[in-house]
Amino acid sequence: MTEANEPRLVVGALIRDPYDRIFVQRRSADRRLFPGCWDVVGGAVEEGESLLDALRREIAEETGWRLRRVLARVAHEEWAADGLRHVESDYVVEVDGDLSSPELERDKHTEFAWIAAEEVSLLDENSQGGSTFIKDVVTAAHAWLADASGKSRRVP
């Protein structure tokens, strides 16, 4: 069991498609934390679970897709909500499944979008609640993808 003063571990999946877009989903308006905000797939790490196992489970639960591979960790941040500290690790990942048809948890998420690097301003909606966290991690994912793409195309 996690001690009261220990932070809660959280994982986030920055799921990329073949066009280097990142998957986001809108939280339903009745969610206790961050209602109506855009979010990435993810959640709390359960007791006895590794970060990778939590990532795999959250992807399956929230989309029906299967984790294929982790490409990079692009964020490791601490944040607070409801008086609890959270430490979140966000990973750029690839998944298997029908990317055009995620199996959203309709009671938790109402819509989804694939965000290209030039479309991250869609996530400015979240800043009305005072947070740029999701925009920042999606931007970090796009920056990593652009850098990785450039490296793979360079002639040695």
C-alpha positions in Angstrom: 0.0 0.0 0.0 1.2 3.5 -0.9 2.0 5.7 2.1 -0.1 8.8 2.5 2.8 11.1 1.8 4.2 9.1 -1.2 3.1 10.4 -4.6 0.7 8.3 -6.7 2.4 7.0 -9.9 0.6 7.7 -13.1 1.4 6.7 -16.7 0.3 8.4 -20.0 0.4 6.9 -23.5 1.1 9.3 -26.3 -0.2 7.0 -29.0 1.2 7.8 -32.5 -0.3 6.8 -35.8 1.6 6.2 -39.1 1.3 10.0 -39.8 3.0 11.0 -36.5 -0.3 12.3 -35.1 -1.0 11.8 -31.4 -4.3 10.4 -30.0 -6.2 12.5 -27.5 -9.6 12.0 -26.0 -12.0 14.3 -24.3 -13.0 13.6 -20.7 -16.7 13.6 -20.0 -18.2 16.7 -18.4 -19.1 14.8 -15.2 -15.6 13.6 -14.4 -14.4 14.7 -11.0 -10.9 15.6 -12.2 -10.4 17.8 -15.3 -14.0 17.6 -16.6 -14.4 18.3 -20.3 -10.7 18.5 -20.9 -8.7 16.8 -23.6 -6.5 14.1 -22.2 -4.1 11.3 -23.3 -4.7 7.6 -22.5 -3.5 6.7 -19.1 -4.1 6.5 -15.4 -2.8 5.4 -12.0 -0.4 2.5 -11.6 -2.0 -0.2 -9.5 -0.4 -1.9 -6.6 2.2 -4.4 -7.7 2.1 -3.2 -11.3 5.1 -2.0 -13.3 4.9 1.2 -15.3 4.9 -0.9 -18.5 2.1 -3.1 -17.2 0.0 -0.1 -16.3 0.6 1.5 -19.7 -0.4 -1.8 -21.4 -3.6 -2.1 -19.2 -4.6 1.6 -19.6 -4.3 1.4 -23.4 -6.4 -1.7 -23.6 -9.1 -0.4 -21.2 -9.4 3.0 -22.8 -9.1 2.2 -26.5 -9.3 -1.6 -27.0 -5.9 -1.4 -28.7 -2.8 -3.4 -27.7 0.6 -1.9 -26.9 3.1 -2.8 -29.6 6.1 -0.9 -28.4 7.3 2.0 -26.3 9.4 4.5 -28.3 10.5 7.0 -25.7 9.6 8.6 -22.4 9.1 12.3 -23.1 7.8 13.5 -19.8 8.2 12.8 -16.1 6.4 15.4 -14.1 4.9 15.9 -10.6 1.5 17.5 -10.3 -1.2 17.8 -7.6 -4.9 17.2 -7.6 -7.4 16.7 -4.8 -4.6 17.3 -2.3 -2.6 14.3 -3.6 0.8 14.4 -5.3 1.1 12.5 -8.6 4.2 11.6 -10.5 3.4 11.0 -14.2 5.6 9.4 -16.8 4.4 9.8 -20.4 5.6 7.6 -23.2 5.4 7.8 -27.0 4.0 4.4 -28.0 2.8 2.4 -31.0 -0.3 0.2 -30.7 -2.0 -2.6 -32.7 -5.7 -2.3 -33.6 -8.0 -0.3 -35.7 -6.8 3.2 -35.2 -9.9 4.7 -36.8 -12.2 3.1 -34.3 -11.0 3.2 -30.6 -13.3 1.5 -28.1 -13.8 4.6 -25.9 -15.0 4.2 -22.3 -18.1 6.3 -23.1 -18.9 7.1 -19.5 -15.4 8.6 -19.2 -14.6 9.9 -22.7 -16.9 11.5 -25.2 -14.8 12.0 -28.3 -11.3 11.6 -29.7 -9.0 13.3 -32.1 -5.6 12.6 -33.8 -3.5 15.7 -33.4 -0.7 16.6 -35.8 2.1 18.9 -34.6 0.5 21.9 -36.3 -2.8 21.2 -34.6 -1.8 21.3 -30.9 -3.6 24.6 -30.5 -6.8 22.5 -30.2 -5.5 21.6 -26.7 -5.5 25.3 -25.7 -9.1 24.6 -24.5 -7.5 22.9 -21.5 -5.7 26.1 -20.4 -9.0 27.7 -19.5 -8.8 25.5 -16.4 -5.2 26.8 -15.8 -3.3 23.8 -17.2 -1.1 23.4 -20.2 0.1 19.9 -19.2 -1.6 17.9 -21.9 -0.6 20.4 -24.6 3.0 20.3 -23.2 3.3 16.5 -23.3 1.7 16.2 -26.8 4.1 18.9 -28.0 7.0 17.0 -26.4 5.9 13.8 -28.2 5.8 15.7 -31.5 9.2 17.2 -30.9 10.6 13.7 -30.1 9.0 12.2 -33.3 10.4 15.0 -35.4 13.9 14.6 -34.0 13.7 10.8 -34.3 12.5 11.1 -37.9 15.3 13.5 -38.8 17.9 11.2 -37.3 16.6 8.2 -39.2 16.9 10.1 -42.5 20.4 11.5 -41.9 23.2 10.0 -43.9 26.0 8.9 -41.6 
